[in-house]
Amino acid sequence: MRPIRKPSALNQFFRDIKEKFSQKVLKRFKLPWMKSKELDIILEVISRLKPKVCFEWGSGFSTVYFPANFPFIEKWYSVEHNPEWFKVISEKINDPRVDLVHIKRDQQADHNGTGHNDGSYADFKSYVEYPLSLKTHFDFIFIDGRARKDCLQKAYDLITDNGVVIVHDANRDYYVSDIPPFANVLRLTDYRKKRGGILLASKSKPIAEVLDIEAHQAAWKIHDIIAKILVMR
């Protein structure tokens, strides 16, 4: 199991550069597609929470990476809508704890209507409701796929009282404009508007019990300063 990493903005910044070089130049893809400052938050939450049963909307390298790094996870369910991407990820999975399924969209997304190019509930009804068929509740839910606003609504009914829900790309206001009545919510955003950012939510467990909030907030502030210096915003 990975040790909990104390957030360091400089360390995260240089890890991001290294990972970008690995992906762009060496064509090596091993880590989930997100900034190190976001990855460190998820790693710390999972490390402290120690969830046994997890669910993920939107498969990716996270589907391989998180279960591999946390042996206490007994089951990691993941659902993916894109058949080509499903094939890519499924070929990388050799962990019997991981259950990845393909659920195609119900209808063509209306990019000029609801969904903000993310797909509406009607577009992805079967995808959003798939975890109901598992007839269980989850200790950890990761939302990083389509119809995220609708998935977040569904997650409220599926998460255990002490479980934690994480939404990636929470910089998009649309995803979090109508949050279910979670007792504990933390949102970390930055200069990016169309991607990035993290939302954490729980019915009962204080976020501070699974995350050093002040340390991560301080690191994110330094990242904003670095972004201003490099004219990234």
N, C-alpha and C positions, 0 to 999 in steps of 0.2 A: 504494500500500500504506500502511496506517495505521502511524504511528510507535508504538513501544512506549511506553505510558503508565505512568509511575511511579505506583504505587497511592497515592492520597490519600483517606482516609476521608471528609473533609469534601466533597471534590469529588464522590466517589461518592454521598454522601448527597444532595447538592443535585441531582445528575443524576437520582437516583431520584425525587425530588419533581417535577422537570420532566417526566420520562417519564410519571409517574402522571397528571399534569395533562393531558398530551397524549392519553393513552389514555382517561381518564375523561370529560374535558370536551370536548376537540376531536375525539375519536374517530379519532385518528391512530395507526396502528400501524406502526412501522418496525423497531424493535429486537427481538431475541429476548426472550421473556418470562422475565426473570430479573433479579436485583439487579445493579447496576453492578459491585459487588465480584466477582461471579461472572463477568460478561461480561469484565471486564478480565483475569482469569486465563486464560480461553479465548483471548482475543485475543493475549496475550503468548505463550502456548504455541504457537499457530499461527505467529506471527511468527518465533519462534526455531526452531521445528521445520521450517518450510517444507515441509509435506507436499504430495505431488503427487496421491495418490489417497486419497480420504476416504469414510467411510461414516457414515450417521446413521440410527439407529433413532428414529423420531418426528419428523415434519416440522414446520415452523413458520416463523416469520420468520427463524430461524437458517439455514434452507435457502436463503433469498435473501441474507441479510446476509453470512454468512461468505465464500462464494465471491466476492461482489461486492467485498469489501475485500481479497482476496488473489489477485492475478492469477497467482501461481505455482501455484495449485491447478489441476491439469489435469482432474480429474474429482471431482465430489461426488455420490455416490449417496445417496438418501434413501428410506426406506420408511415409509408411513403406513397405519394400519388403518382410520381413520374416513373414510368416503366423502365426507361433507360438508366436513370439514376439508381433505381431499385436494383437493377442487375449489377451495376458497378459495386454498390455497397454490399450486396448479398454475397458476392464472390470473395469479399474480404473477411467475412465472418466465419470463424470456426469455433466459436464459443457456444456450447449448448445452452448457456443461460440466456442467450440473446434470441429473441423471437421477432424477426422482421417480416412484415407483410406488405403487400402492394394493394392499395385500395384506390381505384381510378376515380377521377372526378365524376360527379353525377351529370353535370351539364357543362357546356362551355362557359367559362367565366365571362361576365359582362364588364369589360374594363371601363366602360363609360357609365356604369351604374354603381351599385354598391360593391364594396370589397376593396377599393383603392388598389387595384391590380393584384390584390392578395387572394381574391376569390371570396364570394359570399357564402353564407351558410347553405343556400340552395345549390351552389356549385359543388360543395364538398360535404354534403350532408352525411353520406356513408363514411367518409374519412373522419369527420368530426365525431361521429357517434360510435366509431369502431370500438373504443375501449369499453363501452357498455356491454359488449358481447362477452368480455372477459369475466364479467360478474365478480369483480374484486375492487378493492380500493388500493390506492397507491401511496407510498411513502414519499415519493419524489416524482414530479412531473416536469418535463422540459418541453417547452413550446418553441419550435424553430422551423415551422413548416408553413402550410397555407391556412387561410381563414383563422388567423391567430386570435383575433378578437372573439370568435365563436368558440375556439378551443379553450380560451381562458374561462369563458362562461361555463363550459362543460367541466373544466378542471375543478371548479369549486365543489361540484357534487362528487367528484371522484377521488379527491385528495383526502387522506386521513387527517384527523384534527391536528396532529403534531407534524404533519407532512409539510413540504415546501414546494411551491410552484415557481418556476423560473421562466420568464419570457425573454427571448433574445430579440434584439433589434427594437428595444423599447423606446428608442429615440423617436420612433414614429408615434405621434400622439394618438393616431387612430386606434392603435392596438390597445391603448390603456384609457380610452375616453369613457368607458363604462365598466369599471372594475367591479366584480362581484364583492359582496360584503365581507371580505377578509378582514380579520381583526388587526393583522400586522402586514404592512406593505412598505417596501423600500424600492425607490426607483433611482437609478444612477444614469445620467445622460451626459452627453458631451457635444462637441461642435458639429457632429455629423447629423444630418436630417433624415436621410433615407435608409440608414443602416446603423447598426451598433446600439449600444445601450442595454441595460439589464433591469428587469423588474423582478422582485422577489415578493412572494405573498404566502401567508400562512393563516389558517383559521385560529390557531391557539398558540403556536410556538413563537416567542419573540425572535425577530430576525437577529438580534444581538447574541442570541445563544448559539447561532450557527455561523456567524460572520463578525469579524472585527470591523465594524462599520466605519469607525473614525479613520482607521488606517487605510482602508480602501478609498474613502472619500478624499483623504489627503493625497493619495497617489493619483487619483483622477484629476485633481486640481493641478498637479504638476504636469500631467499629460496635456492639459489645456494650455498651460504656459508654453510647453514645447511646441505645440501645434501653432500657437501665435507666432513664435519666433521663426518657425519654418514656413510660415504663411500657408498653413494647411487648412485654414478656415476663412 
